[in-house]
């Protein structure tokens, strides 16, 4: 069965799934092998749960005429997504970057949905499986698709662009993320810039932040739509940005008062506003979309626990995002500030140095008490009046059981594996 024939069957289905726990009636189930399981063995269960068709790559799991046997289920999923994208012919905005991808994607969707029927990547399904699933969720009713692309090594963005074939692209930034896979910061720049290479090769359009010298350099020669602070040549001009703690941005024609914390979110907002302006969304609608976006899932959330105000940014962390989060937190005018910071993962050989740099940046500051948690921070332990080190979260939790926090402003940030949102259980 060729990919067009599979696509014809897919169009008869209400949805597509790779997880029998999320099977919907009249769906298509793709059996994708995992590291510790063979999803082909769940094909019969998927049919019993209401799937119309199952796609498998293990002949021994063939059931009946509802079974589609292919050489490789994952590769077929990717080919089907590429075929479906070409079939729909809708404009697609893609974005990648080291920090802020998901927040920016949500903001872009919030703005464009004021005028268009949009569909965007759900959560952070942004890899070689997530991008195809996103594309296959688009329908004839979708007017603009928004696709987030993540990567932890070179050639990954190139591969995802070849599947999604974006008409527009935006790179949030080039930071110290996934250094282990990219082989250093230069590797990050090269890997993320694969999106620019795709746009240039296919005569597509890049959205460019004129405050970022690397974006300017790497997008040179590509058709672009730009934004920047007091940049006369910018397509979207920005007058002023403030954050205490919420970001407020004054454009030439309107002002946005967001629910996002920290100056590091300003560019995420500006990108969404610029993309809205390109697609001729009215200024009032851009303002409405951004101002009504409320962050969740541990991303720059502002919470109250007892008498404490908490900035929860515990979804992920890398040296770049950690540094800007600390800098933003220290400039807040609030009294009684506390930082609870966890280890940063996937840094490879750079990990000791990057954790040491964070510790060094905190040693001499007097504005905030700091709790540093995790083995990597603990290995850089120093004597300090404002910093306490805990090798494990359990050790920190034991400390919290005997410590009362009152009337504090608290920043919580760390890599996903640290799960620092658990701290909330101990703050009353």
LUMGU-368515 format. One record per residue: residue in three letters; z negated, y negated, x negated of N, C-alpha, C in turn. Coordinates in pm, whole numbers, padded with zeros to 5 digits, always signed. Each point is the difference from the previous one (the first is absolute). Layout:
LUMGU-368515
ALAZYXZYXZYX;...
***
This chain:
LUMGU-368515
UNK+00000+00120-00086+00000-00120+00086+00000-00124-00089;UNK+00096-00091+00022+00006-00120-00084-00092-00109+00055;UNK-00011-00111-00076-00100-00102+00034+00035-00071+00130;UNK+00129-00014+00032+00037-00063+00127-00042+00087+00118;UNK+00016+00130-00013-00042+00091+00106-00152-00003+00019;UNK-00072-00006-00112-00147-00011+00009-00037-00132+00067;UNK+00072-00107-00035-00026-00131+00060+00024+00003+00151;UNK+00103+00067+00043+00028+00010+00144-00116+00068+00073;UNK-00059+00101-00064-00116+00066+00060-00122-00092-00004;UNK-00013-00074-00110-00112-00094-00014+00002-00104+00112;UNK+00120-00046+00038+00012-00102+00104-00045+00052+00137;UNK-00004+00130+00016-00048+00058+00125-00153+00004+00006;UNK-00063-00025-00115-00145+00012-00010-00067-00136+00022;UNK-00123+00004+00045-00076-00123+00025-00060-00056-00128;UNK-00026+00086-00099-00063-00044-00124+00020+00106-00107;UNK-00051-00028-00118+00008+00093-00112-00138+00011-00063;UNK-00036+00119-00044-00132+00020-00058+00006+00096-00118;UNK-00092-00017-00093-00017+00096-00110-00140+00062+00007;UNK-00071-00028+00109-00139+00044+00014-00020+00059+00140;UNK-00030+00131+00007-00017+00064+00131-00118-00057+00077;UNK-00091-00068-00070-00114-00061+00069+00042-00124+00078;UNK+00122-00048-00027+00048-00121+00067+00131+00025+00076;UNK+00024+00125+00033+00123+00036+00070+00002-00061+00140;UNK+00112-00060+00036+00021-00047+00137+00100+00091+00069;UNK-00005+00002+00131+00096+00080+00076+00141-00050-00027;UNK+00094+00094-00013+00142-00031-00022+00023-00073-00133;UNK-00075+00037-00101+00016-00061-00132+00076+00094-00093;UNK+00033-00048-00119+00058+00083-00106-00104+00012-00111;UNK-00027+00123-00042-00100+00025-00103+00070+00038-00131;UNK-00036-00072-00107+00049+00032-00134-00110+00071-00078;UNK+00029+00118-00049-00097+00076-00079+00013-00040-00147;UNK-00090-00089-00044+00001-00049-00138-00109+00074-00079;UNK+00039+00067-00105-00098+00073-00081-00094-00097-00070;UNK-00130+00032-00002-00099-00076-00073-00044+00075-00125;UNK-00089-00059-00076-00048+00064-00122-00077+00127+00030;UNK-00071+00001+00114-00088+00112+00030+00035+00076+00127;UNK+00118-00027+00057+00037+00069+00123+00151+00000+00017;UNK+00048+00093+00081+00142+00008+00035+00012-00032+00149;UNK+00047-00120+00031+00006-00044+00140+00098+00082+00082;UNK+00085+00079-00066+00090+00087+00075-00077+00096+00090;UNK-00119+00035-00043-00081+00096+00077-00052-00062+00129;UNK+00013-00132+00015-00045-00068+00122+00114-00022+00100;UNK+00120+00049-00033+00116-00027+00085-00019+00054+00142;UNK-00046+00124+00013-00020+00057+00133-00105-00079+00078;UNK-00106-00040-00069-00104-00080+00064+00059-00131+00052;UNK+00088-00063-00078+00063-00126+00042+00080+00021+00128;UNK+00076+00110+00007+00077+00028+00121-00092+00026+00119;UNK-00106+00073-00024-00097+00029+00107-00065-00127+00052;UNK-00013-00099-00088-00063-00127+00039+00098-00096+00068;UNK+00127+00038+00007+00095-00082+00075+00117-00056-00079;UNK+00009+00032-00128+00114-00050-00078+00130+00061+00053;UNK+00107-00081+00001+00131+00051+00042+00066+00081-00111;UNK-00015-00050-00125+00060+00065-00115-00096-00003-00117;UNK+00016+00099-00088-00075+00000-00125+00099+00016-00115;UNK-00022-00077-00107+00084+00008-00120-00082+00069-00108;UNK+00052+00112-00050-00072+00080-00099+00089+00028-00122;UNK-00063+00035-00112+00077+00042-00117-00049+00134-00055;UNK-00066+00076+00088-00045+00135-00033+00056+00095+00106;UNK+00100+00078-00038+00072+00084+00095-00091+00099+00072;UNK-00108+00042-00066-00090+00097+00062-00075-00057+00120;UNK+00004-00133+00015-00070-00065+00113+00094-00034+00115;UNK+00125+00049-00008+00098-00026+00107-00051+00059+00131;UNK+00016-00075+00111-00055+00044+00129+00113+00030+00098;UNK+00076-00102+00040+00108+00020+00095+00100-00115-00015;UNK+00083-00022+00102+00105-00102-00007-00056-00142-00014;UNK-00129-00016+00022-00061-00132-00019-00036-00027-00146;UNK+00025+00097-00085-00033-00012-00142+00122-00045-00079;UNK-00019-00105-00081+00107-00050-00086-00037+00034-00144;UNK+00076+00091-00061-00029+00045-00136+00081-00083-00099;UNK-00067-00061-00096+00066-00083-00102-00046+00047-00138;UNK+00067-00052-00104-00038+00037-00136-00131-00063-00043;UNK-00022-00125+00043-00119-00074-00041-00037-00096+00112;UNK-00113+00024+00063-00039-00082+00116-00022-00146-00037;UNK-00065-00026-00114-00026-00138-00041+00130-00075-00026;UNK+00090+00063-00074+00129-00064-00029+00078-00025+00129;UNK-00008+00094+00092+00069-00018+00128-00060-00115+00080;UNK-00133-00012-00004-00067-00112+00067+00052-00132-00056;UNK+00012-00010-00131+00048-00122-00064+00146-00028+00034;UNK+00082+00104+00002+00142-00017+00035+00015-00040+00148;UNK-00083+00058+00084+00004-00035+00142-00038-00145+00021;UNK-00102-00047-00073-00043-00140+00011+00111-00094-00043;UNK+00067+00034-00109+00111-00085-00049+00114-00002+00102;UNK+00031+00115+00057+00106+00008+00101-00038-00081+00124;UNK-00126+00013+00042-00047-00073+00119+00002-00150-00023;UNK-00035-00042-00121+00004-00143-00032+00143-00054+00013;UNK+00097+00076-00052+00141-00041+00010+00048+00003+00144;UNK-00050+00094+00076+00037+00014+00142-00047-00121+00080;UNK-00121-00049-00028-00056-00111+00077+00062-00135-00037;UNK+00033-00017-00128+00062-00125-00049-00087-00124+00027;UNK-00132+00015+00002-00085-00116+00024-00039-00065-00133;UNK-00031-00130+00001-00047-00065-00124-00137+00054-00040;UNK-00018+00026-00129-00126+00052-00051-00053-00091-00109;UNK-00126-00039+00014-00073-00076-00101-00090+00099-00074;UNK+00018+00011-00132-00083+00090-00080-00088-00083-00093;UNK-00117+00053-00031-00086-00069-00095-00076+00100-00085;UNK-00027-00044-00123-00082+00077-00092-00084-00098-00080;UNK-00068+00048-00103-00085-00086-00081-00128+00070-00039;UNK-00073-00060-00093-00123+00063-00049-00117-00020+00096;UNK-00010-00118+00059-00111-00032+00090+00053-00064+00128;UNK-00071+00023+00110+00027-00073+00123+00114+00051+00085;UNK+00057+00117-00034+00116+00049+00076-00031+00018+00148;UNK-00106+00072+00028-00027+00035+00140-00037-00123+00081;UNK-00082-00089-00056-00035-00123+00072+00124-00084+00026;UNK+00087-00013-00102+00122-00079+00016+00091+00063+00104;UNK+00011+00132-00002+00082+00070+00099-00051-00027+00141;UNK-00131+00004+00017-00059-00026+00132+00026-00144+00044;UNK-00008-00093-00093+00025-00141+00031+00147-00024+00036;UNK+00089+00061-00074+00143-00013+00030+00027+00053+00141;UNK-00059+00114+00030+00018+00058+00134-00058-00090+00107;UNK-00117-00059-00029-00064-00090+00096+00087-00121+00030;UNK+00070-00049-00102+00086-00118+00018+00131+00038+00068;UNK+00070+00100-00051+00132+00034+00054-00009+00055+00142;UNK-00113+00063+00033-00015+00055+00135-00015-00109+00106;UNK-00019-00125-00044-00004-00111+00095+00137-00025+00063;UNK+00106+00047-00068+00136-00026+00047+00081+00128+00021;UNK-00030+00103-00080+00081+00121+00000-00084+00123+00038;UNK+00070+00107+00039-00064+00130+00016-00003+00066-00139;UNK-00116-00001-00060-00013+00048-00138-00074+00133-00004;UNK+00019+00069-00110-00080+00119-00028-00022+00002-00150;UNK-00124+00031-00040-00036-00007-00141-00070+00128-00043;UNK-00004+00019-00130-00074+00111-00059-00140+00005+00060;UNK-00042+00117+00043-00136+00018+00051-00094+00025-00116;UNK-00109-00078-00004-00096+00016-00109+00066-00022-00134;UNK-00020+00096-00093+00065-00012-00129+00088+00122-00027;UNK+00074+00043+00104+00096+00111-00016+00122-00052-00075;UNK-00018-00019-00131+00101-00074-00076+00062+00079-00115;UNK-00015+00134+00001+00053+00077-00112+00125+00078+00040;UNK+00034+00104-00077+00123+00076+00021-00001+00078+00132;UNK-00117+00016+00059-00010+00058+00135-00020-00108+00104;UNK-00086-00097-00028-00032-00106+00095+00118-00088+00035;UNK+00084-00036-00099+00116-00085+00030+00098+00071+00093;UNK+00035+00127-00024+00086+00069+00097-00061+00007+00140;UNK-00130+00025+00008-00065+00005+00131+00008-00136+00070;UNK-00016-00107-00077+00012-00134+00056+00140-00024+00056;UNK+00101+00032-00079+00139-00020+00043+00031+00081+00126;UNK-00053+00122+00006+00028+00086+00115-00079-00041+00124;UNK-00093-00094-00015-00071-00053+00117+00077-00115+00064;UNK+00101-00054-00069+00082-00107+00056+00094+00057+00105;UNK+00027-00080+00103+00089+00042+00108+00107-00105+00025;UNK+00086+00027+00096+00104-00098+00039-00062-00129+00052;UNK-00124+00008+00047-00068-00120+00052-00057-00086-00113;UNK-00014+00056-00119-00057-00074-00113+00102-00103-00049;UNK-00041-00127-00005+00091-00106-00044-00013-00031-00148;UNK-00121+00015-00056-00021-00017-00144-00102+00106-00044;UNK+00032+00069-00108-00093+00097-00058-00066-00057-00124;UNK-00128+00028-00017-00076-00050-00115-00056+00120-00074;UNK+00040+00016-00125-00030+00122-00075-00077-00034-00127;UNK-00122+00051-00008-00082-00014-00120+00032+00113-00097;UNK+00014-00033-00128+00030+00099-00103-00105-00004-00110;UNK-00063+00112-00024-00096+00012-00109+00058+00083-00112;UNK-00055-00018-00118+00049+00077-00115-00109+00008-00106;UNK-00004+00113-00071-00090+00011-00115+00073+00044-00125;UNK+00134-00002+00003+00079+00027-00119+00140-00060+00017;UNK+00071-00011-00110+00135-00057+00003+00094+00089+00080;UNK+00106-00061+00050+00107+00064+00077-00040+00032+00144;UNK-00128-00020+00035-00043+00031+00136+00051-00103+00100;UNK-00010-00129-00035+00052-00106+00089+00151+00013+00012;UNK+00067+00031-00107+00146+00021+00003+00034+00110+00101;UNK-00074+00110-00005+00023+00112+00090-00025-00040+00145;UNK-00109-00072+00025-00034-00040+00137+00101-00100+00055;UNK+00049-00089-00087+00102-00095+00045+00130+00071+00037;UNK+00033+00106-00072+00122+00075+00031-00011+00068+00136;UNK-00123+00034+00040-00020+00060+00133-00001-00107+00108;UNK-00078-00106-00020-00019-00102+00103+00113-00102+00006;UNK+00069-00021-00112+00112-00095-00006-00037-00137+00062;UNK-00100-00065-00057-00045-00127+00059+00103-00112-00012;UNK+00000-00087+00098+00085-00120-00002-00074-00117-00064;UNK-00135+00008+00000-00085-00106-00053-00114+00066-00079;UNK-00042-00066-00108-00109+00056-00078-00096-00105-00048;UNK-00126+00040-00012-00104-00090-00052-00095+00080-00089;UNK-00031-00054-00116-00098+00060-00090-00122-00092-00003;UNK-00114+00051+00043-00119-00085+00012-00044-00055-00136;UNK-00001+00087-00102-00045-00041-00134+00018+00117-00097;UNK-00024-00028-00126+00007+00101-00105-00136+00003-00070;UNK-00085+00096+00034-00135+00001-00052-00034+00128-00073;UNK-00126+00009-00038-00049+00116-00075-00042+00110+00097;UNK+00100+00065+00059-00026+00109+00094+00080+00122-00042;UNK-00059+00118+00015+00066+00126-00037+00054-00004-00143;UNK-00079-00057-00089+00044-00012-00139+00025+00136-00063;UNK-00075+00100+00042+00016+00133-00056+00141+00053+00025;UNK+00048-00014+00124+00132+00051+00034+00114-00085-00052;UNK-00019-00132-00001+00105-00091-00045+00004-00016-00152;UNK-00109+00038-00068-00003-00013-00145-00030-00140-00047;UNK-00069-00081+00081-00036-00135-00041+00059-00105+00092;UNK-00038-00125-00025+00042-00111+00088+00151-00018-00002;UNK+00062+00012-00116+00146-00015-00007+00069+00105+00085;UNK-00058+00119+00002+00055+00106+00086-00014-00033+00147;UNK-00111-00066+00036-00019-00045+00139+00111-00098+00037;UNK+00025-00096-00088+00103-00102+00027+00137+00066+00018;UNK+00032+00092-00090+00130+00068+00008+00010+00084+00127;UNK-00109+00070+00032+00002+00087+00118+00013-00076+00129;UNK-00078-00106+00017+00008-00079+00123+00134-00073+00011;UNK+00054-00042-00115+00126-00075+00000+00120+00086+00039;UNK-00019+00128+00014+00108+00086+00049+00045-00045+00139;UNK-00089-00065+00074+00041-00053+00130+00101-00113-00019;UNK-00025-00089-00097+00095-00107-00028+00135+00057-00041;UNK-00002+00105-00079+00125+00061-00046+00080+00055+00117;UNK-00070+00060+00097+00071+00049+00119+00059-00118+00079;UNK-00078-00105+00019+00047-00115+00076+00121-00065-00067;UNK-00005-00012-00132+00111-00060-00074+00126+00085+00012;UNK-00016+00129-00019+00114+00092+00003+00068+00001+00136;UNK-00077-00021+00105+00054+00010+00136+00015-00135+00069;UNK-00012-00109-00078+00022-00135+00051-00093-00033+00116;UNK-00128+00039-00014-00100-00025+00102-00087-00120-00039;UNK-00106-00026+00076-00078-00124-00016-00144+00030-00041;UNK-00050-00076-00097-00139+00012-00045-00079-00121+00049;UNK-00123+00023+00041-00094-00108+00027-00082-00018-00128;UNK-00008-00125-00048-00054-00025-00134-00109-00107+00005;UNK-00113+00032-00063-00112-00094-00015+00023-00082-00127;UNK+00024-00129+00015+00030-00084-00115-00121-00029-00087;UNK-00118+00049+00040-00119-00012-00084-00007+00115-00102;UNK+00086+00098+00014-00003+00120-00083+00120-00001-00095;UNK-00028-00023-00128+00108-00011-00100+00077+00131-00013;UNK-00068+00113+00017+00070+00129-00013+00096+00020+00116;UNK-00042-00038+00120+00090+00008+00115+00124-00085-00022;UNK-00020-00120-00049+00113-00090-00024+00097+00061-00101;UNK-00057+00051-00109+00084+00059-00106+00075+00124+00049;UNK-00071+00091+00065+00059+00129+00035+00095-00011+00120;UNK-00014-00105+00081+00089-00015+00115+00118-00092-00030;UNK+00012-00042-00124+00108-00091-00039+00137+00062+00032;UNK+00083-00075+00067+00133+00047+00036+00008+00068+00135;UNK-00115+00021+00065-00003+00063+00132-00009-00109+00107;UNK+00068+00019+00110-00016-00091+00112-00147+00000+00041;UNK-00058-00119+00017-00144-00002+00026-00038-00108+00102;UNK-00118+00020+00057-00065-00097+00088-00139-00019-00059;UNK-00038-00123-00031-00117-00024-00084-00112-00075+00070;UNK-00119+00010-00060-00114-00081+00045-00083-00039-00121;UNK-00069-00114+00011-00083-00045-00111-00076-00127+00034;UNK-00105-00026-00079-00086-00116+00021+00064-00123-00063;UNK+00028-00100+00084+00058-00125-00047+00125+00022-00086;UNK+00079+00100+00038+00126+00028-00068+00113-00057+00085;UNK+00064-00104-00053+00104-00068+00078+00117+00090+00031;UNK+00025+00099-00085+00115+00088+00021-00035+00122+00085;UNK-00125+00011+00045-00041+00116+00079+00055-00009+00142;UNK+00037+00114+00056+00045+00003+00139-00116-00020+00096;UNK-00120+00048-00039-00121-00028+00076-00097-00070-00093;UNK-00028-00127+00028-00086-00080-00087-00145+00008+00048;UNK-00090+00015-00096-00142+00010+00029-00070-00122-00058;UNK-00076-00071+00083-00070-00120-00046-00132+00031-00067;UNK-00081+00084+00065-00136+00019-00048-00056+00133+00048;UNK-00087+00059-00083-00066+00127+00034-00149-00014-00026;UNK-00081+00042+00097-00145+00000-00016-00054+00135+00044;UNK-00120+00035-00051-00065+00125+00042-00150-00012-00019;UNK-00074-00002+00112-00147-00003-00011-00067+00051+00129;UNK-00003+00130+00027+00071+00102-00076+00140+00029+00054;UNK+00030-00044+00127+00130+00031+00059+00109-00090-00056;UNK+00119+00056-00013+00114-00073-00057+00060-00093+00107;UNK+00016-00126-00037+00067-00099+00083+00116-00057-00081;UNK+00120+00003+00058+00119-00045-00072+00069-00110+00079;UNK+00029-00109-00069+00069-00115+00060+00145+00002-00047;UNK+00090+00026+00093+00143-00007-00028+00049-00140+00037;UNK+00123-00028-00028+00053-00133+00031-00006-00030+00150;UNK+00019+00105+00082+00016-00022+00142-00114+00054+00086;UNK-00088+00082-00056-00108+00059+00078-00109+00053-00093;UNK-00116+00027+00058-00114+00051-00077-00044+00133+00058;UNK-00031+00095-00088-00046+00133+00040-00145+00017-00041;UNK-00085+00038+00094-00140+00032-00029-00017+00150+00021;UNK+00001+00075-00109+00003+00145+00009-00139+00062+00013;UNK-00002+00131+00024-00124+00078-00003-00007+00084-00127;UNK+00074-00042-00102+00001+00070-00128-00086-00074-00101;UNK-00071+00076-00080-00093-00055-00098+00064-00005-00137;UNK-00022-00109-00074+00038-00003-00140+00136-00061-00027;UNK+00005-00080-00105+00126-00064-00039+00106+00103-00036;UNK-00043+00120-00041+00097+00104-00035+00082+00045+00121;UNK-00045-00033+00121+00077+00033+00120+00101-00109+00037;UNK-00006-00113-00068+00089-00112+00036+00147+00038-00014;UNK+00036+00066-00110+00140+00037-00018+00045+00102+00103;UNK-00090+00087+00046+00035+00095+00104+00036-00074+00129;UNK-00079-00103+00031+00027-00082+00119+00130-00078-00018;UNK+00017-00059-00118+00119-00081-00025+00128+00083+00009;UNK-00006+00124-00048+00118+00087+00008+00036+00026+00145;UNK-00100+00029+00082+00026+00025+00142+00056-00124+00068;UNK-00054-00116-00033+00051-00125+00058+00144-00025-00043;UNK+00029+00025-00128+00136-00021-00050+00099+00094+00068;UNK-00039+00125+00015+00089+00096+00065+00020-00037+00147;UNK-00107-00047+00063+00014-00050+00137+00097-00117+00008;UNK-00012-00091-00094+00090-00118-00003+00145+00046-00020;UNK+00023+00098-00089+00136+00049-00023+00060+00056+00129;UNK-00081+00074+00076+00050+00061+00123-00010-00095+00120;UNK-00024-00128-00030+00000-00104+00102-00106+00021+00109;UNK-00113+00053-00041-00115+00004+00090-00057-00142+00006;UNK-00029-00050+00117-00050-00136+00012-00135-00016-00072;UNK-00024-00120-00052-00122-00025-00076-00126+00035+00080;UNK+00000-00036+00126-00117+00029+00084-00023+00150+00013;UNK+00109+00076+00002-00011+00146+00010-00047+00060-00132;UNK+00048-00055-00112-00048+00043-00132-00150-00022-00008;UNK-00043-00118+00038-00142-00035-00001-00080+00096+00088;UNK+00050+00027+00118-00070+00088+00094-00012+00142-00056;UNK+00109+00050-00057+00000+00134-00055-00101+00018-00112;UNK-00003-00095-00093-00092+00009-00114-00144-00020+00044;UNK-00024-00098+00084-00137-00032+00040-00062+00109+00086;UNK+00082+00083+00063-00054+00106+00085-00004+00136-00071;UNK+00034+00000-00129-00012+00124-00077-00143+00013-00052;UNK-00066+00110+00035-00136+00027-00045+00003+00120-00093;UNK-00041-00015-00126+00004+00113-00093-00099+00109+00039;UNK+00036+00124-00035-00088+00114+00029+00018+00103-00111;UNK-00056+00120+00021+00012+00109-00098-00051-00038-00138;UNK-00114-00070-00003-00067-00034-00126+00080-00097-00087;UNK+00092-00075+00056+00080-00094-00076-00042-00143+00034;UNK-00070-00064-00091-00038-00141+00016-00064-00028+00136;UNK-00082+00091+00046-00068-00020+00128-00128-00081-00020;UNK-00027-00089+00092-00125-00075-00001-00092+00059+00106;UNK-00113+00053-00044-00094+00068+00088-00138-00063-00010;UNK-00079+00021+00100-00140-00043-00003-00090+00122+00017;UNK-00094+00016-00091-00101+00106+00010-00136-00067-00015;UNK-00076-00004+00111-00125-00071-00003+00024-00147-00030;UNK-00069-00052-00100+00017-00140-00038+00105-00017-00109;UNK+00069+00109-00037+00095-00004-00111+00144-00013+00050;UNK+00077-00078-00075+00144-00011+00025+00070+00081-00108;UNK+00088+00092+00041+00060+00095-00094+00152-00014-00001;UNK+00056-00012-00119+00144+00006-00019+00031+00142-00045;UNK+00055+00079+00091+00028+00140-00030+00146+00015-00040;UNK+00022+00028-00127+00136+00015-00054+00003+00130-00081;UNK-00043+00108+00066-00023+00126-00070+00112+00100+00017;UNK+00117-00046+00049+00108+00097+00018+00056+00046-00133;UNK+00012-00093-00096+00052+00037-00131-00028-00110-00099;UNK+00022+00030-00128-00024-00100-00104+00076+00037-00126;UNK+00047-00102-00071+00055+00015-00133-00040-00125-00078;UNK+00024-00006-00130-00048-00116-00078+00047-00135+00053;UNK+00124-00007+00049+00051-00128+00050-00071-00042+00128;UNK-00008+00092+00096-00063-00035+00127-00150-00022-00017;UNK-00062+00075-00091-00143-00018-00025-00028-00138-00058;UNK+00082-00041-00096-00021-00130-00065+00013-00115+00098;UNK+00103+00003+00085+00018-00111+00095-00108+00002+00108;UNK-00044+00120+00040-00106+00008+00100-00130-00059-00054;UNK-00030+00031-00127-00121-00055-00063+00010-00151-00012;UNK+00114-00049-00049+00019-00144-00018-00013-00073+00133;UNK+00060+00056+00105-00009-00064+00130-00143+00000+00051;UNK-00071+00111-00019-00137+00011+00049-00092-00099-00071;UNK+00018-00014-00130-00086-00090-00076+00019-00146+00038;UNK+00120-00035+00049+00023-00141+00035-00051-00035+00140;UNK-00044+00101+00076-00054-00029+00132-00127-00084-00012;UNK-00021-00086+00096-00115-00091-00004-00129+00068+00049;UNK+00010+00122+00051-00116+00070+00055-00109+00022-00105;UNK-00122+00005+00048-00114+00030-00087-00029+00151+00005;UNK-00086+00047-00093-00047+00139-00002+00118+00098+00003;UNK+00086-00009-00098+00119+00085-00005-00029+00129-00077;UNK+00057+00110+00051-00013+00131-00063+00137+00066-00004;UNK+00034+00059-00116+00123+00079-00012-00036+00147-00020;UNK+00060+00086+00079-00014+00144-00015+00140+00054-00033;UNK+00021+00036-00125+00134+00035-00049+00002+00144-00050;UNK+00106+00073+00035+00013+00139-00041+00114+00021-00099;UNK-00001+00114-00063+00102+00036-00099+00141-00016+00054;UNK+00093-00029-00093+00142-00011+00030+00070+00124-00056;UNK+00077+00069+00083+00060+00127-00039+00147-00016-00043;UNK+00057+00109-00050+00141+00010-00038+00041-00100-00108;UNK-00090-00026-00094+00031-00095-00108+00032+00070-00131;UNK-00015+00132-00005+00035+00074-00120-00076-00047-00122;UNK+00072-00011-00112-00061-00041-00126-00052-00143+00003;UNK+00047-00079+00097-00042-00140+00010-00136-00015+00070;UNK-00051+00109+00058-00120-00009+00081-00122-00057-00073;UNK-00036+00051-00119-00118-00056-00069+00011-00150-00024;UNK+00118-00043-00047+00020-00141-00031-00004-00087+00125;UNK+00062+00047+00108+00006-00080+00122-00139-00012+00065;UNK-00079+00105-00003-00136-00010+00054-00087-00089-00088;UNK+00022+00007-00131-00075-00087-00091+00033-00147+00025;UNK+00127-00030+00027+00041-00138+00026-00070-00054+00125;UNK-00012+00083+00104-00070-00044+00121-00147-00026-00031;UNK-00063+00092-00075-00141-00019-00036-00018-00128-00082;UNK+00088-00020-00097-00009-00120-00085+00013-00127+00082;UNK+00084+00004+00104+00022-00120+00082-00122-00032+00086;UNK-00088+00099+00019-00116-00019+00087-00128-00031-00075;UNK-00003+00028-00129-00125-00010-00076-00059-00140+00001;UNK+00083-00101-00016-00051-00135-00016-00008-00081+00129;UNK+00053+00055+00109-00006-00076+00125-00140+00011+00059;UNK-00043-00107+00066-00135-00004+00058+00003-00016+00152;UNK+00121-00003+00057+00012-00028+00143-00032+00119+00089;UNK+00008+00123-00056-00012+00117+00086-00071+00114-00072;UNK-00082+00072+00074-00056+00126-00049+00108+00106+00014;UNK+00013+00090-00098+00107+00099+00001-00056+00141-00011;UNK+00053+00090+00084-00029+00142-00011+00133+00068-00033;UNK+00008+00064-00117+00122+00069-00041-00023+00150+00008;UNK+00088+00069+00072-00023+00140+00035+00116+00087-00048;UNK-00035+00111-00063+00100+00096-00044-00007+00027-00149;UNK+00053+00112-00040-00007+00044-00139+00066-00097-00097;UNK+00116-00053+00039+00075-00089-00091-00074-00130-00025;UNK-00058-00059+00106-00081-00120-00021-00126+00034-00079;UNK-00061+00114+00030-00125+00039-00066+00020+00019-00150;UNK+00118+00047-00040+00029+00020-00142+00013-00133-00074;UNK+00010-00110+00074+00005-00133-00060-00127-00079+00031;UNK-00109+00072+00019-00128-00060+00035-00048-00095-00108;UNK-00047-00118+00044-00055-00101-00091-00132-00049+00059;UNK-00077-00066-00083-00124-00061+00048+00031-00136+00059;UNK-00037-00021+00125+00034-00125+00068-00102-00028+00109;UNK-00031-00127+00018-00094-00040+00104+00064+00008+00139;UNK+00133-00001+00006+00067-00006+00131+00077+00127+00035;UNK+00005+00099-00090+00078+00121+00025-00090+00123-00008;UNK+00015+00088+00100-00065+00131-00005+00109+00107+00010;UNK-00015+00108-00077+00100+00106-00007-00054+00129+00063;UNK+00087+00070+00073-00035+00128+00061+00114+00097-00027;UNK-00031+00114-00058+00106+00093-00040+00068+00066+00120;UNK-00075+00018+00108+00054+00063+00121-00038-00080+00123;UNK+00074+00023+00108-00036-00067+00125-00135+00049+00050;UNK-00029+00128-00021-00127+00055+00045-00118-00073-00065;UNK+00016-00032-00130-00105-00074-00069-00017-00139+00060;UNK+00113-00062+00034-00005-00132+00063-00062+00009+00139;UNK+00035+00105+00074-00054+00019+00135-00152+00015-00005;UNK-00051+00073-00100-00145+00015-00014-00066-00135-00025;UNK+00068-00084-00078-00051-00135-00026-00002-00082+00130;UNK+00106+00012+00077+00009-00078+00124-00108+00038+00101;UNK-00043+00125-00004-00103+00046+00094-00131-00075-00017;UNK-00021-00057-00117-00126-00071-00028+00022-00150-00019;UNK+00121-00047+00035+00033-00141-00023+00040-00066+00132;UNK-00055-00113+00029+00031-00072+00124+00092-00117-00031;UNK+00116-00003+00064+00092-00112-00014-00017-00093+00120;UNK-00025-00128-00026-00013-00098+00108+00072-00128-00037;UNK+00074-00056+00096+00065-00130-00015+00092-00006-00122;UNK+00073+00109-00025+00093+00003-00113+00145-00004+00047;UNK+00087-00048-00088+00143+00019+00016+00040+00106-00102;UNK+00061+00110+00049+00020+00118-00083+00148+00038-00005;UNK+00054+00015-00121+00135+00053-00019-00010+00147-00036;UNK+00072+00085+00071+00006+00143-00030+00144+00037-00032;UNK+00025+00045-00123+00138+00034-00040+00000+00114-00101;UNK+00093+00093+00019+00016+00111-00093+00119+00083+00040;UNK+00038+00094-00087+00113+00088+00032-00034+00091+00117;UNK+00103+00050+00066-00018+00082+00120-00093+00117-00025;UNK+00014+00062-00117-00082+00115-00030-00148-00029-00008;UNK-00036-00125-00020-00142-00038-00004-00061-00010+00139;UNK+00083-00023+00101-00046-00009+00141-00123-00089+00013;UNK+00009-00121-00052-00117-00089-00002-00039-00053+00137;UNK+00084+00025+00102-00042-00038+00135-00128+00074+00041;UNK-00032+00107-00072-00125+00072+00026-00122-00090-00021;UNK+00017-00103-00079-00109-00095-00025-00054-00059+00129;UNK+00089-00018+00100-00042-00062+00126-00112+00075+00069;UNK-00008+00131-00024-00103+00081+00063-00141-00042-00046;UNK-00006-00062-00119-00129-00030-00059-00039-00148+00009;UNK+00088-00079+00063-00028-00142+00015-00030-00027+00148;UNK-00117-00050+00028-00038-00023+00140-00007-00149+00030;
***
